[in-house]
Amino acid sequence: MIRVAVGAAPVDVAGEMARHDAGGYGASASFVGRVRGDGGLTELYLEHHPVMTPRGLEKLAAEAQRRWTLSALTLIHRVGAMAPGETIVLVLASSAHRAEALAACEFLIDRLKTDVMLWKREAFADGRVRWVEERAGDQTRAARWERGA
């Protein structure tokens, strides 16, 4: 079972985990990314492309399925306005053994940052607004999967 979703609604992490784990798989790995409130951040806005963003997530999910023997995969990304503490992304990967579930989860979050059309805008309590630039480490982490990590 592969499930990919993009939307503005809050992510029900507990509900998604229960739904995902209903199959009784041997091992499940998860990543929950949340909005940080550093430096007085009041809002994170994620802009996306309505066709290319879901397509990019689906492509990554299919690549993870190709690389590892996964029993289930859930990849949910939120878009729109979010406050500190809210969930941005949820990655759940299950397989018969932990190594594959953990590797798939790490691969997805590393590559998502570089391969999927998403743009972040931050708003702060003092009135500043800025678009978030890609970090050098994002490309480095994504590139290691090209070397077969």
C-alpha positions as CSV (number, residue, x, y, z in Angstrom):
1,M,0.0,0.0,0.0
2,I,1.4,3.3,-1.1
3,R,-0.4,6.5,0.0
4,V,0.6,10.0,-1.0
5,A,-1.3,13.1,-0.1
6,V,-0.8,16.9,-0.4
7,G,-3.2,19.3,1.3
8,A,-3.9,22.2,3.5
9,A,-5.7,20.4,6.3
10,P,-3.8,19.6,9.5
11,V,-2.2,16.2,9.5
12,D,-3.7,13.7,12.1
13,V,-0.4,12.0,13.0
14,A,-2.0,9.5,15.4
15,G,-4.8,8.6,13.0
16,E,-2.4,8.2,10.1
17,M,-0.1,6.0,12.1
18,A,-3.0,3.8,13.2
19,R,-4.2,3.6,9.6
20,H,-0.8,2.8,8.3
21,D,0.1,0.2,11.0
22,A,-3.2,-1.7,10.6
23,G,-1.4,-4.2,8.4
24,G,0.7,-5.6,11.3
25,Y,4.0,-5.2,9.5
26,G,7.3,-6.4,11.1
27,A,8.9,-2.9,11.2
28,S,7.8,0.6,10.8
29,A,9.8,3.8,10.7
30,S,8.4,7.3,10.9
31,F,9.4,11.0,10.5
32,V,7.3,13.8,11.6
33,G,8.4,17.3,10.5
34,R,7.0,20.2,12.4
35,V,7.1,24.0,12.1
36,R,9.8,25.5,14.3
37,G,9.1,28.8,16.1
38,D,12.7,30.0,16.1
39,G,13.4,33.7,16.1
40,G,9.8,34.8,16.6
41,L,8.4,32.9,13.6
42,T,4.6,33.2,13.6
43,E,3.7,31.5,10.3
44,L,5.2,29.2,7.7
45,Y,3.5,29.2,4.4
46,L,4.2,26.4,1.9
47,E,3.5,27.3,-1.7
48,H,3.3,24.4,-4.1
49,H,2.4,23.5,-7.7
50,P,-1.0,21.7,-7.8
51,V,0.2,19.1,-10.3
52,M,4.0,18.9,-10.0
53,T,4.1,18.7,-6.2
54,P,1.9,15.6,-5.9
55,R,3.6,14.1,-8.9
56,G,7.1,14.6,-7.3
57,L,5.9,13.0,-4.1
58,E,4.5,10.0,-6.0
59,K,7.7,9.6,-7.9
60,L,9.7,9.6,-4.7
61,A,7.4,7.0,-3.2
62,A,7.7,4.8,-6.2
63,E,11.5,5.1,-6.1
64,A,11.5,4.1,-2.4
65,Q,9.3,1.1,-3.3
66,R,11.7,0.1,-6.1
67,R,14.8,0.4,-3.8
68,W,13.4,-1.4,-0.7
69,T,10.9,-4.1,-0.1
70,L,8.2,-2.1,1.6
71,S,4.9,-3.4,2.9
72,A,3.4,0.0,3.2
73,L,4.4,3.6,2.6
74,T,2.6,6.8,3.7
75,L,3.9,10.2,2.5
76,I,1.8,13.3,3.5
77,H,2.9,16.9,2.9
78,R,1.0,19.9,4.1
79,V,0.8,23.1,2.2
80,G,-0.6,26.6,2.9
81,A,-0.3,28.5,6.2
82,M,0.9,26.8,9.4
83,A,1.8,27.9,12.9
84,P,4.8,26.8,15.0
85,G,4.3,23.2,16.3
86,E,2.0,22.1,13.4
87,T,3.0,19.1,11.3
88,I,4.4,19.9,7.9
89,V,5.3,16.4,6.7
90,L,4.7,12.8,7.8
91,V,6.6,9.8,6.4
92,L,5.8,6.3,7.4
93,A,7.6,3.3,5.9
94,S,7.0,-0.4,6.8
95,S,8.7,-3.6,5.8
96,A,9.5,-7.0,7.2
97,H,12.8,-5.7,8.7
98,R,13.8,-2.4,10.3
99,A,16.8,-1.6,8.0
100,E,14.6,-1.2,4.9
101,A,11.9,0.8,6.7
102,L,14.5,3.1,8.2
103,A,16.4,3.6,5.0
104,A,13.3,4.3,3.0
105,C,12.1,6.9,5.6
106,E,15.5,8.6,5.5
107,F,15.7,8.6,1.7
108,L,12.2,10.1,1.4
109,I,12.8,13.0,3.7
110,D,16.3,13.7,2.3
111,R,15.1,13.7,-1.3
112,L,11.8,15.5,-0.6
113,K,13.7,18.6,0.3
114,T,15.4,18.8,-3.1
115,D,13.2,16.9,-5.5
116,V,9.7,18.2,-4.9
117,M,8.3,21.6,-5.9
118,L,7.6,23.3,-2.5
119,W,8.5,26.9,-1.5
120,K,8.6,28.1,2.1
121,R,7.8,31.6,3.2
122,E,8.3,32.6,6.8
123,A,6.6,35.4,8.7
124,F,7.9,36.8,12.0
125,A,6.3,38.7,14.9
126,D,8.4,41.8,14.1
127,G,6.8,42.0,10.6
128,R,9.7,40.5,8.6
129,V,8.8,38.1,5.8
130,R,11.3,36.0,3.9
131,W,11.4,33.1,1.4
132,V,13.5,30.3,2.7
133,E,16.6,29.4,0.6
134,E,17.8,25.9,0.1
135,R,20.5,24.9,2.6
136,A,23.8,23.5,1.2
137,G,23.3,20.4,3.4
138,D,20.1,19.6,1.7
139,Q,21.9,18.9,-1.6
140,T,24.6,17.0,0.1
141,R,22.2,14.7,1.9
142,A,20.2,14.1,-1.2
143,A,23.3,13.4,-3.3
144,R,24.4,10.5,-1.0
145,W,21.4,8.5,-2.3
146,E,22.8,8.7,-5.8
147,R,25.9,7.0,-4.5
148,G,23.8,4.1,-3.3
149,A,23.6,4.9,0.4
